């Protein structure tokens, strides 16, 4: 390129895209922010924002009239927590019907807010992740990152080799073709109930259930046990959360091409409080701390609310990282260290996720 071409070429735009900035500091996901821009809810320097607009630290950004504080420290915070979702909770912040949500039990971050990495339907339990870094959440959920999701599923009905082959080759659902990239039979179940571990590469609505149902089978239990390199171990009881360590967050971020960002320094008082909350969250849900679940009413289509004590998943085993160096498939799982259970010995309880 000649000197004249360099002189005539337009200058590179300054700053970063508005949706990327707001996602990174935890205001919302990129998709949320883009929708808010289209709805006229976001202003930059008092003027309605536009899609693709770039901003820097000197620009004043407001959402629904509320000025967003953008301190340098707030823009570099990257926290991630794991949550073992019980049955009966929904993946939304506010529910008009007053049902319990996955955000009810989470600690409140000092900066930004928790953004859920994917969703689980109301009847699915298991691993959910939340982060204050919208860019990390966006990359983890984007199909280009190829984050596989592994589920422990109990199906009711006869499963044969032809069904397994069809589910791995792909079937056509109402929203397009879908398939499992791997299916492994697991110990447990009896009669017509059988446990399997299966993997999908997408986060489509009720995809795992719909795949099994396409073969005339009924899914009676469904639990997510892995998201990419992150495993749900037995030391996180149902209905509890755990914050990932700096090393675990760095491994997770590296999987989607993000550079490590140091966690913010905490005052001793704040750190002690967080540690107390963490210790409490490592204990099973007790009798006086019930997790609400919803069950269909016997008559009509309405739902009734019932308090139900959540059973403990497994005996706690401390001190193990839940993030692998690289995403591993089911064939690379570490053995549980004990002999396989006899079929039928784990009625109603999914196989351990390790």
C-alpha positions as CSV (number, residue, x, y, z in Angstrom):
1,X,0.0,0.0,0.0
2,X,1.4,3.4,-1.0
3,X,1.7,6.4,1.2
4,X,-1.1,8.1,-0.8
5,X,-3.4,5.1,-0.2
6,X,-2.6,5.3,3.6
7,X,-3.4,9.0,3.5
8,X,-6.7,8.5,1.6
9,X,-7.9,5.5,3.7
10,X,-10.5,6.4,6.4
11,X,-9.3,6.4,10.0
12,X,-10.1,3.3,12.1
13,X,-13.0,3.9,14.4
14,X,-12.1,4.7,18.0
15,X,-13.5,2.8,21.0
16,X,-15.3,-0.5,21.3
17,X,-18.8,-1.5,20.2
18,X,-21.4,-0.4,22.7
19,X,-23.0,-3.9,23.0
20,X,-19.5,-5.4,23.7
21,X,-18.7,-2.9,26.4
22,X,-22.0,-3.3,28.2
23,X,-21.9,-7.1,28.0
24,X,-18.4,-7.2,29.4
25,X,-19.3,-5.2,32.5
26,X,-22.3,-7.4,33.2
27,X,-25.2,-5.1,32.1
28,X,-26.6,-7.9,29.9
29,X,-25.6,-10.3,27.2
30,X,-24.8,-8.9,23.7
31,X,-28.2,-10.1,22.5
32,X,-29.9,-8.3,25.3
33,X,-28.1,-5.1,24.7
34,X,-28.8,-5.2,20.9
35,X,-32.5,-5.6,21.6
36,X,-32.4,-2.7,24.1
37,X,-30.7,-0.5,21.5
38,X,-33.4,-1.3,19.0
39,X,-36.1,-0.5,21.5
40,X,-34.5,2.9,22.3
41,X,-33.7,2.1,25.9
42,X,-30.0,3.0,25.7
43,X,-28.6,6.5,25.2
44,X,-25.0,7.6,24.7
45,X,-24.3,11.2,25.8
46,X,-28.1,11.8,25.9
47,X,-28.8,10.6,22.4
48,X,-30.4,7.3,21.4
49,X,-27.8,4.7,20.7
50,X,-27.4,2.9,17.4
51,X,-26.4,-0.7,16.6
52,X,-22.7,-0.9,16.0
53,X,-22.0,2.4,17.7
54,X,-18.5,2.7,19.4
55,X,-17.9,4.2,22.7
56,X,-14.9,5.0,25.0
57,X,-14.4,5.9,28.6
58,X,-15.4,9.5,28.0
59,X,-18.9,8.6,26.8
60,X,-21.9,8.7,29.2
61,X,-24.1,5.6,28.7
62,X,-27.5,5.2,30.3
63,X,-30.0,2.3,30.3
64,X,-33.6,3.2,30.9
65,X,-32.5,6.6,32.2
66,X,-30.0,5.0,34.7
67,X,-26.4,6.1,34.2
68,X,-24.0,3.2,33.9
69,X,-20.8,3.5,36.1
70,X,-17.8,2.4,34.1
71,X,-14.8,2.4,36.4
72,X,-11.7,0.7,35.0
73,X,-11.8,-1.8,37.8
74,X,-15.4,-2.8,37.0
75,X,-14.6,-3.5,33.3
76,X,-11.9,-6.1,34.2
77,X,-13.9,-8.1,36.7
78,X,-14.4,-11.7,35.6
79,X,-16.1,-13.9,38.2
80,X,-17.8,-17.2,37.5
81,X,-20.0,-19.3,39.8
82,X,-21.4,-22.8,39.4
83,X,-24.9,-23.6,40.6
84,X,-26.5,-27.0,41.0
85,X,-30.1,-26.3,39.9
86,X,-32.9,-28.1,41.6
87,X,-36.2,-29.1,39.9
88,X,-38.8,-26.4,39.9
89,X,-36.7,-23.3,39.3
90,X,-36.8,-21.2,36.1
91,X,-33.9,-19.5,34.4
92,X,-35.2,-15.9,34.5
93,X,-34.7,-13.0,36.9
94,X,-38.4,-12.2,37.5
95,X,-41.4,-14.4,37.0
96,X,-44.9,-12.9,36.8
97,X,-46.3,-16.2,38.3
98,X,-44.0,-15.9,41.4
99,X,-42.2,-19.1,40.8
100,X,-38.7,-19.5,42.2
101,X,-35.8,-18.6,39.9
102,X,-32.2,-19.7,39.7
103,X,-31.1,-16.1,40.8
104,X,-32.9,-16.3,44.1
105,X,-30.0,-18.0,46.0
106,X,-27.0,-16.4,44.2
107,X,-24.8,-13.9,46.0
108,X,-25.1,-10.3,44.8
109,X,-22.0,-9.2,42.9
110,X,-20.5,-5.8,43.9
111,X,-20.1,-4.8,40.3
112,X,-22.3,-5.7,37.4
113,X,-24.7,-8.6,37.6
114,X,-24.8,-12.3,37.1
115,X,-25.4,-13.4,33.5
116,X,-26.5,-17.0,33.0
117,X,-24.4,-19.1,30.6
118,X,-27.2,-21.0,28.9
119,X,-30.5,-22.2,30.4
120,X,-32.2,-25.3,31.7
121,X,-35.9,-25.8,31.6
122,X,-38.0,-26.0,34.8
123,X,-37.9,-29.8,35.1
124,X,-34.1,-30.2,34.3
125,X,-31.6,-30.2,37.1
126,X,-27.8,-29.8,37.3
127,X,-25.0,-27.6,36.2
128,X,-25.6,-23.9,35.5
129,X,-22.9,-21.3,35.3
130,X,-23.1,-17.5,35.9
131,X,-20.5,-14.8,35.2
132,X,-20.1,-11.1,35.5
133,X,-18.3,-11.0,32.2
134,X,-20.8,-10.7,29.3
135,X,-18.1,-11.4,26.7
136,X,-17.2,-14.7,28.4
137,X,-20.9,-15.7,28.5
138,X,-21.4,-14.8,24.9
139,X,-18.4,-16.8,23.7
140,X,-19.3,-19.8,25.8
141,X,-22.8,-19.9,24.4
142,X,-21.8,-19.1,20.7
143,X,-21.9,-22.2,18.4
144,X,-18.4,-21.4,17.1
145,X,-16.9,-22.2,20.5
146,X,-18.2,-25.8,20.2
147,X,-18.9,-26.1,23.9
148,X,-20.4,-29.6,24.3
149,X,-23.1,-30.2,27.0
150,X,-23.3,-33.6,28.7
151,X,-26.4,-34.8,30.4
152,X,-27.4,-37.8,32.6
153,X,-30.8,-38.9,31.4
154,X,-33.2,-41.6,32.6
155,X,-35.4,-42.8,29.8
156,X,-38.5,-45.0,30.1
157,X,-38.9,-47.6,27.4
158,X,-37.0,-50.2,25.4
159,X,-33.8,-48.7,23.9
160,X,-32.1,-50.7,21.1
161,X,-29.0,-50.3,19.0
162,X,-30.9,-48.9,16.0
163,X,-32.3,-46.1,18.2
164,X,-28.9,-45.2,19.5
165,X,-27.5,-45.2,15.9
166,X,-30.3,-42.9,14.7
167,X,-29.9,-40.5,17.6
168,X,-26.1,-40.3,16.8
169,X,-26.6,-40.0,13.1
170,X,-29.3,-37.3,13.5
171,X,-33.0,-36.9,13.4
172,X,-35.2,-34.0,12.1
173,X,-37.0,-32.1,14.9
174,X,-39.6,-29.3,14.3
175,X,-36.8,-26.7,14.4
176,X,-34.3,-28.6,12.2
177,X,-31.9,-31.6,12.4
178,X,-30.3,-32.5,15.7
179,X,-28.2,-35.3,17.1
180,X,-26.2,-36.6,20.0
181,X,-22.4,-36.6,19.4
182,X,-22.0,-39.4,22.0
183,X,-24.3,-41.7,24.0
184,X,-23.0,-44.1,26.8
185,X,-25.2,-46.4,28.9
186,X,-24.7,-45.8,32.6
187,X,-25.3,-48.0,35.7
188,X,-28.6,-47.7,37.4
189,X,-32.3,-48.0,36.7
190,X,-34.5,-51.1,36.6
191,X,-37.2,-52.6,34.3
192,X,-38.0,-50.1,31.6
193,X,-36.0,-47.3,33.2
194,X,-32.4,-46.9,32.0
195,X,-29.7,-44.2,32.6
196,X,-27.6,-42.8,29.8
197,X,-25.0,-40.1,29.4
198,X,-25.4,-38.1,26.2
199,X,-23.7,-35.1,24.6
200,X,-25.1,-32.3,22.5
201,X,-23.2,-29.4,20.9
202,X,-26.0,-26.9,21.0
203,X,-28.2,-25.3,23.6
204,X,-31.5,-25.5,21.8
205,X,-34.7,-25.5,23.9
206,X,-35.5,-29.0,25.3
207,X,-33.2,-30.6,22.7
208,X,-32.2,-33.6,24.8
209,X,-35.8,-34.4,25.7
210,X,-37.1,-34.0,22.2
211,X,-34.4,-36.2,20.7
212,X,-35.3,-39.1,23.0
213,X,-39.0,-38.5,22.5
214,X,-38.5,-38.7,18.7
215,X,-37.8,-42.4,19.3
216,X,-41.0,-43.0,21.2
217,X,-39.3,-42.8,24.6
218,X,-40.1,-40.8,27.8
219,X,-37.5,-38.8,29.7
220,X,-38.3,-39.2,33.4
221,X,-35.1,-37.5,34.8
222,X,-32.6,-35.1,33.2
223,X,-29.5,-33.6,34.7
224,X,-26.7,-31.6,33.1
225,X,-23.4,-32.8,34.4
226,X,-20.9,-31.0,32.2
227,X,-20.6,-27.8,30.2
228,X,-17.4,-27.8,28.0
229,X,-14.5,-28.3,30.4
230,X,-16.6,-27.7,33.6
231,X,-17.8,-30.8,35.5
232,X,-20.5,-30.9,38.2
233,X,-18.8,-32.9,41.0
234,X,-20.6,-34.4,43.9
235,X,-19.2,-31.8,46.4
236,X,-21.8,-29.3,45.2
237,X,-25.2,-30.2,46.7
238,X,-28.4,-29.5,44.9
239,X,-29.6,-25.9,45.4
240,X,-26.1,-24.6,46.2
241,X,-23.5,-22.5,44.4
242,X,-19.7,-22.3,44.4
243,X,-17.4,-19.6,43.0
244,X,-14.6,-20.8,40.7
245,X,-11.0,-20.2,41.7
246,X,-8.8,-17.9,39.7
247,X,-7.1,-20.8,38.0
248,X,-10.4,-22.4,37.0
249,X,-11.7,-19.2,35.5
250,X,-8.5,-18.7,33.6
251,X,-8.8,-22.2,32.1
252,X,-12.4,-21.6,31.1
253,X,-11.6,-18.2,29.5
254,X,-8.7,-19.7,27.6
255,X,-11.0,-22.3,26.0
256,X,-12.8,-19.5,24.2
257,X,-9.8,-17.4,23.4
258,X,-9.9,-14.8,26.2
259,X,-6.8,-13.7,28.1
260,X,-6.7,-14.1,31.9
261,X,-8.0,-11.2,34.0
262,X,-7.2,-11.0,37.7
263,X,-10.0,-11.1,40.1
264,X,-10.6,-7.9,42.0
265,X,-8.9,-7.4,45.3
266,X,-11.2,-7.7,48.3
267,X,-11.2,-6.1,51.7
268,X,-10.7,-8.5,54.6
269,X,-14.3,-8.0,55.8
270,X,-15.8,-8.6,52.3
271,X,-13.6,-11.7,51.8
272,X,-14.6,-13.2,55.2
273,X,-18.3,-12.6,54.3
274,X,-17.9,-14.3,51.0
275,X,-16.1,-17.3,52.6
276,X,-18.9,-17.7,55.1
277,X,-21.5,-17.7,52.3
278,X,-19.3,-20.2,50.4
279,X,-19.2,-22.5,53.4
280,X,-22.9,-22.3,53.9
281,X,-23.4,-23.1,50.2
282,X,-21.3,-26.2,50.5
283,X,-23.8,-27.8,52.9
284,X,-26.9,-29.7,51.8
285,X,-30.2,-27.8,51.9
286,X,-31.6,-28.5,55.4
287,X,-35.1,-28.9,56.8
288,X,-35.5,-25.3,57.6
289,X,-34.3,-24.2,54.2
290,X,-36.6,-25.7,51.7
291,X,-36.4,-25.4,48.0
292,X,-39.8,-24.8,46.4
293,X,-40.9,-26.9,43.5
294,X,-44.0,-26.8,41.3
295,X,-46.2,-29.7,40.5
296,X,-49.2,-29.8,38.2
297,X,-52.5,-29.7,40.0
298,X,-54.6,-32.8,39.7
299,X,-57.5,-30.9,38.1
300,X,-57.2,-28.3,35.4
301,X,-54.0,-26.8,34.0
302,X,-52.9,-24.7,36.9
303,X,-49.9,-25.4,39.0
304,X,-49.6,-25.7,42.7
305,X,-46.6,-24.8,44.8
306,X,-45.2,-27.3,47.2
307,X,-42.2,-27.1,49.5
308,X,-40.0,-30.1,49.0
309,X,-36.7,-31.0,50.7
310,X,-34.1,-31.6,48.1
311,X,-32.1,-34.8,48.6
312,X,-28.3,-34.7,48.8
313,X,-26.7,-35.7,45.5
314,X,-23.7,-37.6,47.0
315,X,-21.4,-37.5,49.9
316,X,-19.1,-34.5,49.6
317,X,-15.6,-34.9,48.4
318,X,-13.5,-31.7,48.8
319,X,-10.5,-30.2,47.2
320,X,-11.0,-31.2,43.5
321,X,-11.0,-28.9,40.6
322,X,-14.2,-29.0,38.5
323,X,-12.6,-27.6,35.4
324,X,-10.5,-29.8,33.1
325,X,-7.6,-28.4,31.2
326,X,-9.4,-29.3,27.9
327,X,-12.9,-30.3,27.2
328,X,-13.0,-34.1,27.5
329,X,-15.5,-36.5,26.1
330,X,-17.2,-39.2,28.1
331,X,-14.6,-41.8,27.1
332,X,-11.9,-39.8,29.0
333,X,-13.9,-39.7,32.2
334,X,-12.0,-40.6,35.4
335,X,-13.4,-43.7,37.0
336,X,-15.4,-43.2,40.2
337,X,-12.9,-45.4,42.1
338,X,-15.4,-48.1,43.0
339,X,-16.9,-51.1,41.4
340,X,-19.9,-50.3,39.1
341,X,-23.3,-50.5,40.8
342,X,-25.6,-53.3,40.0
343,X,-28.5,-52.3,37.7
344,X,-31.4,-51.1,39.8
345,X,-29.2,-50.0,42.8
346,X,-29.6,-46.3,42.1
347,X,-33.3,-46.0,41.6
348,X,-34.4,-42.4,41.3
349,X,-30.8,-41.1,41.6
350,X,-28.7,-40.2,38.6
351,X,-25.2,-41.7,38.2
352,X,-22.4,-39.6,39.7
353,X,-21.0,-36.9,37.6
354,X,-17.2,-36.8,37.9
